[in-house]
């Protein structure tokens, strides 16, 4: 009886680890899916804006 419970506990731990890994993969895939592309990142980080257009005074 004890061996069966230990075996079930081991299976439960294996399944819990698989669930955890799948959740991490899902979070990672969302970052890539909804994240900026490299082109968008470069455009957003381009801080060399010519501010002379905005000087009206």
HUURDA-V20589 format. One record per residue. N is the residue number from 0. PSI is psi in degrees with one decimal (* if undefined). Layout:
n: (N	N)
psi: (PSI	PSI)
This chain:
n: (0	1	2	3	4	5	6	7	8	9	10	11	12	13	14	15	16	17	18	19	20	21	22	23	24	25	26	27	28	29	30	31	32	33	34	35	36	37	38	39	40	41	42	43	44	45	46	47	48	49	50	51	52	53	54	55	56)
psi: (-43.2	-39.7	-38.5	-42.8	-39.7	-39.4	-41.8	-39.7	-41.0	-42.8	-41.7	-39.5	-40.3	-45.1	-38.6	-39.5	-40.1	-41.6	-44.2	-44.4	-40.1	-38.1	-42.3	-40.8	-39.2	-44.8	-40.9	-40.8	-32.6	-37.3	-42.4	-34.2	-40.8	3.0	170.0	149.4	166.9	-35.2	-42.7	-40.4	-42.3	-41.1	-39.1	-28.6	0.1	100.5	2.9	64.9	136.2	106.4	-0.1	-25.0	-28.4	-2.0	97.5	-17.6	*)
